[in-house]
Amino acid sequence: MAAGTPLLEVEDLRVTFSQAGAATRAVDGISFSVGRGETVALVGESGSGKSVTALALGGLVPPPGRVEAGRIRLGDQRLEHTNERELSRMRGNRLAYIFQEPAMALNPVFRIGWQIAEAIKLHRRDVAVRPEIERLLERVRLPSRVRRAYPHELSGGMQQRAMLAMALACDPELLVADEPTTALDVTVQEEILKLLVRLRGETGMSILLITHNFGLVSGIAERLYVMNAGRIVEHGPTGEVLRHPRDAYTRRLIDAIPRLHPAGE
Ligand SMILES: Nc1ncnc2c1ncn2[C@@H]1O[C@H](COP(=O)(O)OP(=O)(O)OP(=O)(O)O)[C@@H](O)[C@H]1O
């Protein structure tokens, strides 16, 4: 593969939800890319189509949603031609997700160690499971004792770290983080974002960060795409877009971040 080729390339993606004879185009012909080792943010208000885009990457759009058109390439793999079995193998091998509500994604009746072990066993037969659990807990800065804890015994931040450990179990090339900190307190949000930055440095993986919050992206994402009503309305290097937004919708979202505009400025 040529040097500089992005890890993920999405072209003209369209996703439609059809219900009771009416069709809603949730994603309306968007194109974007994520480089190797790069963090890219997809930013937009609720309902703009960010999550549906994220789900489309892994073939996870729920019915009655349907990917109508588009080309998706991850490394040397064309995903739109991939069947469900291959997609499910790829999820976890090359592509992993973390979502907003770790408490919903973790199984309440199993200990954290068991759940991480399942994630390891699903995709990797070549590693000793127990040391690998310890390695992953260490990687997300959780103490070893968490292995024996149930999800409800952990704080929200620790639950999100446990989800991250499961997502990292298979050394994904791309981590899709869909509103990973929205359910957390502000200080914990910062901890999780710092952890993501550190993990990216340690593993070399790429991150697609999905958020409604422009306040989160500086210092995390090199580039961002702004989504509105299923379309990308603006994109560019994060600092540039934050300082000189060209689109009126982008400007409105940025104006809503109080700390970028201290009183008197
Ligand atoms: N399960 C569904 N059934 C019907 N329509 C859906 C479904 N999921 C999403 N949509 C449609 O897709 C649009 C985009 O939803 P999406 O979840 O991608 O937005 P979002 O930007 O991620 O917002 P949020 O942060 O609130 O999830 C919605 O406005 C809705 O019209």
The ligand as a MOL file (V3000), in Angstrom:
LIG
                    3D

  0  0  0     0  0            999 V3000
M  V30 BEGIN CTAB
M  V30 COUNTS 31 33 0 0 0
M  V30 BEGIN ATOM
M  V30 1 N -33.2760 3.1250 14.6610 0
M  V30 2 C -33.6590 4.1480 13.8920 0
M  V30 3 N -34.8660 4.1640 13.3090 0
M  V30 4 C -35.2570 5.1900 12.4960 0
M  V30 5 N -34.4820 6.2470 12.2260 0
M  V30 6 C -33.2680 6.2920 12.7780 0
M  V30 7 C -32.7840 5.2610 13.6360 0
M  V30 8 N -31.5350 5.5740 14.0450 0
M  V30 9 C -31.2540 6.7590 13.4590 0
M  V30 10 N -32.2750 7.1910 12.7000 0
M  V30 11 C -32.3230 8.4180 11.8880 0
M  V30 12 O -31.0000 8.8330 11.6420 0
M  V30 13 C -30.7950 10.1800 12.0490 0
M  V30 14 C -29.3790 10.3260 12.5530 0
M  V30 15 O -29.2180 9.5930 13.7670 0
M  V30 16 P -27.8220 9.4560 14.5130 0
M  V30 17 O -28.0690 8.5840 15.7060 0
M  V30 18 O -26.7680 9.0350 13.5680 0
M  V30 19 O -27.5390 10.9350 14.9510 0
M  V30 20 P -26.3740 11.4410 15.8870 0
M  V30 21 O -25.8090 12.6220 15.1990 0
M  V30 22 O -25.4350 10.3470 16.2120 0
M  V30 23 O -27.1550 11.8980 17.1630 0
M  V30 24 P -27.0690 11.3150 18.6500 0
M  V30 25 O -25.8240 11.9060 19.2150 0
M  V30 26 O -28.3150 11.8300 19.3060 0
M  V30 27 O -27.0400 9.8230 18.4960 0
M  V30 28 C -31.8670 10.4280 13.0890 0
M  V30 29 O -32.2290 11.7770 13.1370 0
M  V30 30 C -33.0070 9.5680 12.5620 0
M  V30 31 O -33.7080 10.2820 11.5640 0
M  V30 END ATOM
M  V30 BEGIN BOND
M  V30 1 1 1 2
M  V30 2 1 2 3
M  V30 3 2 2 7
M  V30 4 2 3 4
M  V30 5 1 4 5
M  V30 6 2 5 6
M  V30 7 1 6 7
M  V30 8 1 6 10
M  V30 9 1 7 8
M  V30 10 2 8 9
M  V30 11 1 9 10
M  V30 12 1 10 11
M  V30 13 1 11 12
M  V30 14 1 11 30
M  V30 15 1 12 13
M  V30 16 1 13 14
M  V30 17 1 13 28
M  V30 18 1 14 15
M  V30 19 1 15 16
M  V30 20 2 16 17
M  V30 21 1 16 18
M  V30 22 1 16 19
M  V30 23 1 19 20
M  V30 24 2 20 21
M  V30 25 1 20 22
M  V30 26 1 20 23
M  V30 27 1 23 24
M  V30 28 2 24 25
M  V30 29 1 24 26
M  V30 30 1 24 27
M  V30 31 1 28 29
M  V30 32 1 28 30
M  V30 33 1 30 31
M  V30 END BOND
M  V30 END CTAB
M  END
